[in-house]
Amino acid sequence: MRCYRPLHDRVDGAEVLMLATTRHQDVLRPLLVVMSVAFVVSVVHYIDNTVNYTDYPQLEPGSALPNPSQTVIGSAWFVFTAFGALGLWWFVRGRITSAAVAIAVYSGSGLVGFAHYAVPGATDMVWWRQVHVIADIICGLLLFAFALWSVVALREET
Protein backbone atom coordinates (compact mmCIF):
# COMPACT_ATOMS: atom_id res chain seq x y z
CA MET A 1 0.00 0.00 0.00
CA ARG A 2 1.47 3.32 -1.02
CA CYS A 3 0.72 6.65 0.58
CA TYR A 4 -0.13 9.49 -1.75
CA ARG A 5 -0.48 13.19 -1.40
CA PRO A 6 -2.25 15.53 -3.79
CA LEU A 7 -0.11 17.76 -5.99
CA HIS A 8 -1.33 20.63 -8.07
CA ASP A 9 0.08 21.09 -11.56
CA ARG A 10 -0.76 23.17 -14.58
CA VAL A 11 -1.49 21.55 -17.92
CA ASP A 12 -2.34 23.83 -20.83
CA GLY A 13 -3.11 26.64 -18.40
CA ALA A 14 -5.55 24.55 -16.36
CA GLU A 15 -4.77 23.42 -12.85
CA VAL A 16 -5.10 19.67 -12.38
CA LEU A 17 -4.91 17.55 -9.28
CA MET A 18 -2.62 14.57 -9.53
CA LEU A 19 -1.44 11.97 -7.08
CA ALA A 20 2.24 11.32 -6.55
CA THR A 21 4.25 9.31 -4.10
CA THR A 22 6.80 11.15 -2.07
CA ARG A 23 10.13 9.79 -1.02
CA HIS A 24 9.39 10.22 2.66
CA GLN A 25 6.21 8.19 2.27
CA ASP A 26 8.18 5.42 0.53
CA VAL A 27 10.31 4.99 3.63
CA LEU A 28 7.35 5.06 5.99
CA ARG A 29 6.96 1.27 6.04
CA PRO A 30 10.59 0.56 7.04
CA LEU A 31 10.32 3.26 9.71
CA LEU A 32 7.13 1.65 11.03
CA VAL A 33 8.85 -1.74 11.16
CA VAL A 34 11.88 -0.43 13.07
CA MET A 35 9.74 1.63 15.43
CA SER A 36 7.42 -1.33 16.08
CA VAL A 37 10.35 -3.61 16.87
CA ALA A 38 11.92 -0.88 19.04
CA PHE A 39 8.63 -0.45 20.89
CA VAL A 40 8.25 -4.18 21.64
CA VAL A 41 11.91 -4.59 22.63
CA SER A 42 11.77 -1.51 24.84
CA VAL A 43 8.65 -2.79 26.60
CA VAL A 44 10.47 -6.03 27.44
CA HIS A 45 13.69 -4.24 28.43
CA TYR A 46 12.11 -1.50 30.55
CA ILE A 47 9.67 -3.84 32.31
CA ASP A 48 12.52 -6.22 33.12
CA ASN A 49 14.78 -3.36 34.21
CA THR A 50 12.05 -1.89 36.42
CA VAL A 51 10.57 -5.06 37.92
CA ASN A 52 13.93 -6.80 38.35
CA TYR A 53 15.88 -3.66 39.21
CA THR A 54 18.05 -5.37 41.83
CA ASP A 55 19.08 -8.08 39.35
CA TYR A 56 20.88 -5.48 37.23
CA PRO A 57 24.44 -4.54 38.19
CA GLN A 58 24.49 -1.30 40.20
CA LEU A 59 27.14 1.39 40.34
CA GLU A 60 29.25 1.79 43.42
CA PRO A 61 28.21 4.67 45.69
CA GLY A 62 30.06 7.85 44.76
CA SER A 63 30.42 6.86 41.11
CA ALA A 64 30.72 9.69 38.60
CA LEU A 65 28.05 8.04 36.42
CA PRO A 66 24.36 8.53 37.18
CA ASN A 67 22.54 5.66 38.85
CA PRO A 68 18.86 6.07 37.93
CA SER A 69 16.27 4.78 40.37
CA GLN A 70 13.67 2.17 39.57
CA THR A 71 11.05 4.92 39.25
CA VAL A 72 13.19 7.00 36.90
CA ILE A 73 13.77 3.98 34.65
CA GLY A 74 10.07 3.09 34.54
CA SER A 75 9.04 6.70 33.92
CA ALA A 76 11.69 7.25 31.26
CA TRP A 77 10.04 4.66 29.02
CA PHE A 78 6.85 6.74 28.86
CA VAL A 79 8.77 9.93 28.06
CA PHE A 80 10.88 8.30 25.35
CA THR A 81 7.86 6.54 23.84
CA ALA A 82 5.88 9.78 23.70
CA PHE A 83 8.69 11.30 21.63
CA GLY A 84 8.62 8.25 19.35
CA ALA A 85 4.88 8.58 18.77
CA LEU A 86 5.22 12.30 18.15
CA GLY A 87 8.09 11.71 15.72
CA LEU A 88 6.08 9.18 13.76
CA TRP A 89 3.06 11.49 13.68
CA TRP A 90 5.18 14.38 12.39
CA PHE A 91 6.92 12.15 9.86
CA VAL A 92 3.60 11.01 8.37
CA ARG A 93 2.60 14.67 8.05
CA GLY A 94 5.81 15.60 6.24
CA ARG A 95 7.37 17.58 9.09
CA ILE A 96 10.71 15.89 8.55
CA THR A 97 12.94 18.07 10.74
CA SER A 98 10.58 17.96 13.72
CA ALA A 99 10.10 14.23 13.21
CA ALA A 100 13.85 13.64 13.04
CA VAL A 101 14.42 15.46 16.32
CA ALA A 102 11.66 13.50 18.08
CA ILE A 103 12.85 10.18 16.61
CA ALA A 104 16.41 10.99 17.70
CA VAL A 105 15.15 11.60 21.24
CA TYR A 106 13.21 8.31 21.08
CA SER A 107 16.36 6.51 19.94
CA GLY A 108 17.79 7.41 23.33
CA SER A 109 15.44 4.78 24.78
CA GLY A 110 17.69 2.13 23.27
CA LEU A 111 20.97 4.00 23.29
CA VAL A 112 20.89 4.31 27.07
CA GLY A 113 21.42 0.55 27.04
CA PHE A 114 25.12 1.30 26.52
CA ALA A 115 25.10 2.54 30.12
CA HIS A 116 24.47 -1.01 31.34
CA TYR A 117 27.90 -1.96 30.02
CA ALA A 118 29.58 0.92 31.86
CA VAL A 119 28.78 -0.92 35.08
CA PRO A 120 31.06 -3.75 36.20
CA GLY A 121 29.31 -7.11 36.01
CA ALA A 122 26.95 -6.20 33.17
CA THR A 123 28.40 -8.87 30.89
CA ASP A 124 27.57 -11.43 33.61
CA MET A 125 23.81 -10.84 33.25
CA VAL A 126 21.81 -13.86 32.02
CA TRP A 127 21.81 -14.42 28.25
CA TRP A 128 18.19 -13.39 27.62
CA ARG A 129 18.76 -10.10 29.43
CA GLN A 130 21.82 -9.50 27.25
CA VAL A 131 19.68 -10.16 24.17
CA HIS A 132 17.01 -7.58 24.97
CA VAL A 133 19.53 -4.96 26.10
CA ILE A 134 21.60 -5.41 22.92
CA ALA A 135 18.45 -5.50 20.74
CA ASP A 136 17.34 -2.23 22.35
CA ILE A 137 20.75 -0.68 21.63
CA ILE A 138 20.59 -1.83 17.98
CA CYS A 139 17.09 -0.35 17.61
CA GLY A 140 18.35 2.91 19.11
CA LEU A 141 21.26 3.02 16.65
CA LEU A 142 18.94 2.34 13.70
CA LEU A 143 16.48 5.02 14.76
CA PHE A 144 19.22 7.57 15.37
CA ALA A 145 20.74 6.80 11.96
CA PHE A 146 17.29 7.14 10.37
CA ALA A 147 16.76 10.50 12.05
CA LEU A 148 20.08 11.81 10.72
CA TRP A 149 19.49 10.37 7.26
CA SER A 150 15.96 11.78 7.01
CA VAL A 151 17.11 15.33 7.69
CA VAL A 152 19.76 15.08 4.97
CA ALA A 153 17.94 12.98 2.36
CA LEU A 154 14.31 14.02 2.58
CA ARG A 155 13.04 17.43 1.69
CA GLU A 156 10.70 19.21 4.05
CA GLU A 157 7.10 19.07 2.81
CA THR A 158 4.85 21.97 3.61
N, C-alpha and C positions, 0 to 999 in steps of 0.2 A: 504494500500500500504506500503510495507516494503522497506527500503533502504538497499542496499547491497554494499559491497565492495569486490574487488577481493582479495583472499588470495592464496599464493603459498604454496604447500605442496609437499612432496615427497612420492610417492607410488612405491614400488619395484624399487627404484633407479631413477624413472622418475619423473620429476617435472610436477605437474598438477595444473591447475587453478580451484579453486572452489569458490563458492559464499557463504558468511556467513554473518548473521546479526551481528551487534555489539551492545553492550548494549547502547552506546551513541546514536545510531540511533533509538533504540527502544523508547527512551524518547524524541525524536525529536518532535513528534506530540503533547504531552502535553506541551512542551516548546513553540511550535508555538501557541497553544491555549492561554496560559497565556500571551505571548508577544502580541498577537493580541488584547486581551481584554485590556491589559495595554496600548497599543497604542491608542485604541479608547477612553478609559477613560481619558487618558492624553490629548488627543486633546480637549475633552469637558472641562476638568478642566483648562487647560492652556489658551484656548480661553476665557473662562468665567473670569478667573483671570486677563487676560490682558485687555479685552474689558470692563469689569465691575470692574476695579481696585479699584475705590473709594467705591464700595459696600462691599469690604472686610475690616474687622477690621484692623486698622493700629496701629503700635506701637507709643507710646508717644515719642516725641523728646528727645534725650539723652539716649534712652534705650540701654542696653548692647547688645541686640540682633540685628542682621542685619535687615534692612528694605529694601528689594530689590525694585528697581523701576519697573515700568510697562515694560520698555524696557528690563531690565534684566530678568524678568519673561518670557516674550515672547521669548527672545533669548535662554534662558536656555532650553526650550523645544527642540529646534533644536540640541543643543549640546548633551543633554541626549539621544535623539532619534538616533543620529548618533552612539553613543556608543552601543545602543541596536541593531542596524542593523549590526554593526561590530561584536558584540558578537555572533549574530545568524550566520553570515557568517563563523566566525571561528569555531563555534560549529559544523556546518555541515561538515566542513573540518577536524574535529578531533583534532583541536587545543584547547583542553579542558581548559588548564590553562589560555590561552589568552582570550578565550571566557568567562570564569568565571569572570575574572577581568572586562571585558567590560560589561557583564550583571550586575555585582554588581554596576558598575557606573550608568548604566541605571536604576537600581532599585531606585537610588537616586531621580529620577523623581517623584516617588510616595512617597518615604520616607520623602521628604521635606514637604509633607502635614502635618506632625506632627507639623511643625512650625506654621501652622494656629492656632493650639490650644494652643500655647504659648502666644497668643495675647488675652487680655481681650475682651470679646464680640464674640469670634468665635463660641461659642455654640448657639448664637442668630441668626446666619445666617439662611436663609430660608432652608427648609427641602431638596429640590433638590440639593442645593449647598453642604449641609452636605453629601448627598449620593455620589456625585462624588468625593468629597475630601476623604471620608472614603474609597471608592472603589479604588481610586488611591493609598492610603496608603496600603491597602490589597494587591494590585498588586505588589507594591514595596517590601513588606515583602515576598511574594511568590517568586519573582525573586531573591531577596537576598538569601533566603534559598536555592533555586535551585543552585545558583552560588556556595555557600559553599558546598552543597551536591555533585555537579558535580566534584569538585576538589578532594574530598575524595573518592567518589564511582566509578568514571570512570577513566580508565587508559588512559594515553596520547597515541594517535595514531600517528605514524609518517610514 
